[in-house]
Amino acid sequence: MNKHFEDTQYYLKRAGETAKRGVAEELDAVEERVRSLAGQEEVEPGRIEELRTELDRIAERAEAEATERIERARGKLDEYRQSPAQ
């Protein structure tokens, strides 16, 4: 039963992260419009923000690669288990 709660917690966290990214993406257009109406230019992202963005991209790529390799390993393991004993 505890595993179900862990799974639920994981998926709620992922849903929250996805919602946060979606809201930020939607608000970008609003922010740009308000800035243009107010006559303010968009602030250039600082070095820290650039690094955070790059790290997020690297983390996502690493997660995707790890998932792919795990799937391949599971497939090979399944093939091995199903092969006749020699």
MIKE-871043 format. One record per atom (N, C-alpha, C): residue in one letter; residue number from 0; atom name; chain; x, y, z. Coordinates in Angstrom, 2 decimals, decimal comma. Each point is the difference from the previous one (the first is absolute). Layout:
<atoms>
  residuo  num  atomo  cadena        u        v        w
        A  NUM     CA       A        X        Y        Z
...
</atoms>
This chain:
<atoms>
  residuo  num  atomo  cadena        u        v        w
        M    0      N       A     0,83    -1,19     0,00
        M    0     CA       A    -0,83     1,19     0,00
        M    0      C       A     0,87     1,25     0,00
        N    1      N       A     1,14    -0,06     0,69
        N    1     CA       A     0,88     1,15     0,08
        N    1      C       A     0,51     0,40    -1,39
        K    2      N       A     0,22    -1,00    -0,86
        K    2     CA       A     0,47     0,26    -1,36
        K    2      C       A    -0,99     0,88    -0,76
        H    3      N       A    -1,29    -0,21     0,24
        H    3     CA       A    -1,02     0,81    -0,66
        H    3      C       A     0,13     1,47     0,40
        F    4      N       A     0,28     0,24     1,26
        F    4     CA       A     0,16     1,37     0,47
        F    4      C       A     1,26     0,63    -0,60
        E    5      N       A     1,06    -0,78    -0,11
        E    5     CA       A     1,22     0,50    -0,62
        E    5      C       A    -0,24     0,36    -1,46
        D    6      N       A    -0,73    -0,89    -0,71
        D    6     CA       A    -0,32     0,28    -1,40
        D    6      C       A    -0,85     1,25    -0,12
        T    7      N       A    -0,98     0,14     0,87
        T    7     CA       A    -0,87     1,17    -0,02
        T    7      C       A     0,80     1,26     0,24
        Q    8      N       A     0,90    -0,04     0,97
        Q    8     CA       A     0,82     1,16     0,30
        Q    8      C       A     0,86     0,38    -1,21
        Y    9      N       A     0,57    -1,00    -0,65
        Y    9     CA       A     0,84     0,24    -1,17
        Y    9      C       A    -0,81     0,68    -1,11
        Y   10      N       A    -1,18    -0,55    -0,30
        Y   10     CA       A    -0,80     0,55    -1,09
        Y   10      C       A    -0,56     1,38     0,34
        L   11      N       A    -0,31     0,25     1,25
        L   11     CA       A    -0,45     1,34     0,40
        L   11      C       A     1,13     1,01    -0,17
        K   12      N       A     1,21    -0,41     0,35
        K   12     CA       A     1,15     0,89    -0,17
        K   12      C       A     0,21     0,32    -1,48
        R   13      N       A    -0,07    -1,02    -0,84
        R   13     CA       A     0,16     0,21    -1,44
        R   13      C       A    -1,10     0,89    -0,55
        A   14      N       A    -1,23    -0,20     0,46
        A   14     CA       A    -1,12     0,83    -0,46
        A   14      C       A     0,22     1,45     0,41
        G   15      N       A     0,48     0,21     1,21
        G   15     CA       A     0,27     1,36     0,47
        G   15      C       A     1,08     0,67    -0,83
        E   16      N       A     1,06    -0,74    -0,31
        E   16     CA       A     1,09     0,56    -0,81
        E   16      C       A    -0,50     0,35    -1,40
        T   17      N       A    -0,82    -0,88    -0,57
        T   17     CA       A    -0,54     0,24    -1,33
        T   17      C       A    -0,92     1,22     0,00
        A   18      N       A    -0,83     0,10     1,03
        A   18     CA       A    -0,90     1,15     0,11
        A   18      C       A     0,79     1,29     0,15
        K   19      N       A     1,06    -0,04     0,79
        K   19     CA       A     0,84     1,19     0,20
        K   19      C       A     0,61     0,45    -1,33
        R   20      N       A     0,53    -0,95    -0,77
        R   20     CA       A     0,57     0,35    -1,30
        R   20      C       A    -1,06     0,56    -0,94
        G   21      N       A    -1,20    -0,59     0,04
        G   21     CA       A    -1,09     0,47    -0,86
        G   21      C       A    -0,43     1,41     0,34
        V   22      N       A    -0,13     0,28     1,29
        V   22     CA       A    -0,39     1,34     0,43
        V   22      C       A     1,07     1,01    -0,39
        A   23      N       A     1,26    -0,35     0,22
        A   23     CA       A     1,10     0,91    -0,36
        A   23      C       A    -0,01     0,28    -1,50
        E   24      N       A    -0,25    -1,03    -0,79
        E   24     CA       A    -0,03     0,17    -1,45
        E   24      C       A    -1,16     0,91    -0,42
        E   25      N       A    -1,15    -0,19     0,61
        E   25     CA       A    -1,16     0,83    -0,32
        E   25      C       A     0,22     1,45     0,42
        L   26      N       A     0,65     0,19     1,13
        L   26     CA       A     0,20     1,36     0,50
        L   26      C       A     1,09     0,75    -0,75
        D   27      N       A     0,86    -0,71    -0,73
        D   27     CA       A     1,03     0,67    -0,78
        D   27      C       A    -0,61     0,97    -1,01
        A   28      N       A    -1,05    -0,44    -0,67
        A   28     CA       A    -0,65     0,86    -1,00
        A   28      C       A    -0,63     1,22     0,67
        V   29      N       A    -0,63    -0,21     1,15
        V   29     CA       A    -0,62     1,11     0,73
        V   29      C       A     1,06     0,98     0,47
        E   30      N       A     1,10    -0,52     0,53
        E   30     CA       A     1,08     0,86     0,47
        E   30      C       A     0,57     0,84    -1,15
        E   31      N       A     0,18    -0,63    -1,13
        E   31     CA       A     0,53     0,71    -1,16
        E   31      C       A    -0,95     1,13    -0,43
        R   32      N       A    -1,28    -0,29     0,00
        R   32     CA       A    -0,98     1,03    -0,40
        R   32      C       A    -0,02     1,16     1,00
        V   33      N       A     0,02    -0,32     1,30
        V   33     CA       A     0,01     1,05     1,02
        V   33      C       A     1,26     0,84    -0,11
        R   34      N       A     1,13    -0,64    -0,22
        R   34     CA       A     1,26     0,74    -0,15
        R   34      C       A    -0,05     0,93    -1,21
        S   35      N       A    -0,56    -0,48    -1,10
        S   35     CA       A    -0,07     0,86    -1,19
        S   35      C       A    -0,94     1,18     0,23
        L   36      N       A    -1,11    -0,24     0,71
        L   36     CA       A    -0,93     1,09     0,29
        L   36      C       A     0,60     1,01     0,98
        A   37      N       A     0,80    -0,51     0,94
        A   37     CA       A     0,61     0,87     1,00
        A   37      C       A     1,27     0,67    -0,52
        G   38      N       A     0,50    -0,48    -1,14
        G   38     CA       A     1,20     0,59    -0,57
        G   38      C       A     1,27    -0,50     0,64
        Q   39      N       A    -0,06    -1,13     0,66
        Q   39     CA       A     1,20    -0,58     0,62
        Q   39      C       A     0,50    -1,14    -0,87
        E   40      N       A     1,31    -0,09    -0,10
        E   40     CA       A     0,57    -1,10    -0,74
        E   40      C       A     0,16    -1,20     0,92
        E   41      N       A     0,01    -1,17    -0,60
        E   41     CA       A     0,17    -1,22     0,78
        E   41      C       A     1,43    -0,06     0,53
        V   42      N       A     0,11    -0,39     1,23
        V   42     CA       A     1,30    -0,11     0,65
        V   42      C       A     0,71    -1,24    -0,54
        E   43      N       A     1,24     0,18    -0,38
        E   43     CA       A     0,78    -1,12    -0,49
        E   43      C       A     0,28    -0,97     1,14
        P   44      N       A    -0,09    -1,29    -0,26
        P   44     CA       A     0,28    -0,96     1,06
        P   44      C       A     1,46     0,07     0,42
        G   45      N       A     0,22    -0,09     1,27
        G   45     CA       A     1,35     0,04     0,52
        G   45      C       A     0,70    -1,32    -0,21
        R   46      N       A     1,24    -0,03     0,36
        R   46     CA       A     0,81    -1,21    -0,17
        R   46      C       A    -0,58    -1,16     0,81
        I   47      N       A    -0,51     0,29     1,19
        I   47     CA       A    -0,54    -1,06     0,84
        I   47      C       A    -1,21    -0,65    -0,66
        E   48      N       A    -0,90     0,81    -0,56
        E   48     CA       A    -1,18    -0,54    -0,67
        E   48      C       A     0,40    -0,85    -1,20
        E   49      N       A     1,00     0,46    -0,74
        E   49     CA       A     0,47    -0,77    -1,15
        E   49      C       A     0,54    -1,35     0,45
        L   50      N       A     0,76     0,00     1,09
        L   50     CA       A     0,54    -1,26     0,52
        L   50      C       A    -1,11    -0,92     0,48
        R   51      N       A    -0,99     0,57     0,68
        R   51     CA       A    -1,13    -0,82     0,46
        R   51      C       A    -0,74    -0,63    -1,17
        T   52      N       A    -0,22     0,78    -1,03
        T   52     CA       A    -0,67    -0,51    -1,19
        T   52      C       A     0,81    -1,13    -0,63
        E   53      N       A     1,29     0,22    -0,11
        E   53     CA       A     0,88    -1,02    -0,58
        E   53      C       A     0,00    -1,27     0,86
        L   54      N       A     0,07     0,16     1,31
        L   54     CA       A    -0,02    -1,15     0,89
        L   54      C       A    -1,32    -0,76    -0,10
        D   55      N       A    -1,11     0,72    -0,11
        D   55     CA       A    -1,30    -0,66    -0,17
        D   55      C       A    -0,02    -0,81    -1,29
        R   56      N       A     0,53     0,58    -1,06
        R   56     CA       A     0,04    -0,69    -1,29
        R   56      C       A     0,87    -1,27     0,10
        I   57      N       A     1,14     0,12     0,66
        I   57     CA       A     0,90    -1,14     0,16
        I   57      C       A    -0,66    -1,08     0,84
        A   58      N       A    -0,68     0,40     1,07
        A   58     CA       A    -0,67    -0,97     0,86
        A   58      C       A    -1,09    -0,74    -0,75
        E   59      N       A    -0,78     0,71    -0,80
        E   59     CA       A    -1,06    -0,65    -0,78
        E   59      C       A     0,59    -0,98    -1,01
        R   60      N       A     1,09     0,40    -0,64
        R   60     CA       A     0,64    -0,88    -0,98
        R   60      C       A     0,57    -1,25     0,70
        A   61      N       A     0,62     0,20     1,16
        A   61     CA       A     0,56    -1,14     0,74
        A   61      C       A    -1,11    -0,95     0,44
        E   62      N       A    -1,11     0,56     0,44
        E   62     CA       A    -1,13    -0,84     0,42
        E   62      C       A    -0,53    -0,81    -1,18
        A   63      N       A    -0,12     0,64    -1,16
        A   63     CA       A    -0,49    -0,69    -1,18
        A   63      C       A     0,95    -1,12    -0,42
        E   64      N       A     1,29     0,29     0,03
        E   64     CA       A     0,99    -1,02    -0,36
        E   64      C       A    -0,01    -1,16     0,98
        A   65      N       A    -0,11     0,30     1,28
        A   65     CA       A    -0,04    -1,05     1,02
        A   65      C       A    -1,23    -0,87    -0,19
        T   66      N       A    -1,13     0,62    -0,26
        T   66     CA       A    -1,24    -0,75    -0,22
        T   66      C       A     0,14    -0,92    -1,20
        E   67      N       A     0,58     0,52    -1,07
        E   67     CA       A     0,19    -0,80    -1,21
        E   67      C       A     0,91    -1,19     0,27
        R   68      N       A     1,08     0,23     0,72
        R   68     CA       A     0,94    -1,09     0,29
        R   68      C       A    -0,62    -1,04     0,92
        I   69      N       A    -0,79     0,44     0,94
        I   69     CA       A    -0,68    -0,94     0,90
        I   69      C       A    -0,97    -0,86    -0,80
        E   70      N       A    -0,73     0,61    -0,92
        E   70     CA       A    -0,94    -0,75    -0,83
        E   70      C       A     0,73    -1,03    -0,85
        R   71      N       A     1,15     0,40    -0,58
        R   71     CA       A     0,78    -0,95    -0,80
        R   71      C       A     0,51    -1,15     0,87
        A   72      N       A     0,48     0,33     1,20
        A   72     CA       A     0,50    -1,04     0,90
        A   72      C       A    -1,11    -0,96     0,40
        R   73      N       A    -1,18     0,54     0,27
        R   73     CA       A    -1,14    -0,87     0,35
        R   73      C       A    -0,36    -0,90    -1,18
        G   74      N       A     0,04     0,55    -1,20
        G   74     CA       A    -0,30    -0,80    -1,18
        G   74      C       A     1,00    -1,14    -0,17
        K   75      N       A     1,28     0,31     0,18
        K   75     CA       A     1,02    -1,04    -0,11
        K   75      C       A    -0,16    -1,05     1,09
        L   76      N       A    -0,35     0,44     1,19
        L   76     CA       A    -0,22    -0,93     1,10
        L   76      C       A    -1,19    -0,90    -0,28
        D   77      N       A    -1,06     0,56    -0,55
        D   77     CA       A    -1,18    -0,80    -0,36
        D   77      C       A     0,36    -1,01    -1,08
        E   78      N       A     0,79     0,42    -1,01
        E   78     CA       A     0,44    -0,92    -1,04
        E   78      C       A     0,81    -1,14     0,60
        Y   79      N       A     0,89     0,32     0,92
        Y   79     CA       A     0,83    -1,01     0,64
        Y   79      C       A    -0,85    -0,98     0,78
        R   80      N       A    -0,97     0,51     0,73
        R   80     CA       A    -0,86    -0,86     0,82
        R   80      C       A    -0,87    -0,91    -0,87
        Q   81      N       A    -0,37     0,46    -1,19
        Q   81     CA       A    -0,88    -0,78    -0,86
        Q   81      C       A     0,77    -0,95    -0,91
        S   82      N       A     1,31     0,17    -0,11
        S   82     CA       A     0,78    -0,87    -0,87
        S   82      C       A     0,14    -1,37     0,65
        P   83      N       A     0,03    -1,05    -0,82
        P   83     CA       A     0,14    -1,35     0,56
        P   83      C       A     1,38    -0,19     0,63
        A   84      N       A     0,03    -0,76     1,07
        A   84     CA       A     1,27    -0,25     0,70
        A   84      C       A     0,89    -0,85    -0,88
        Q   85      N       A     1,28     0,30     0,02
        Q   85     CA       A     0,94    -0,75    -0,85
        Q   85      C       A     0,77    -0,98     0,81
</atoms>
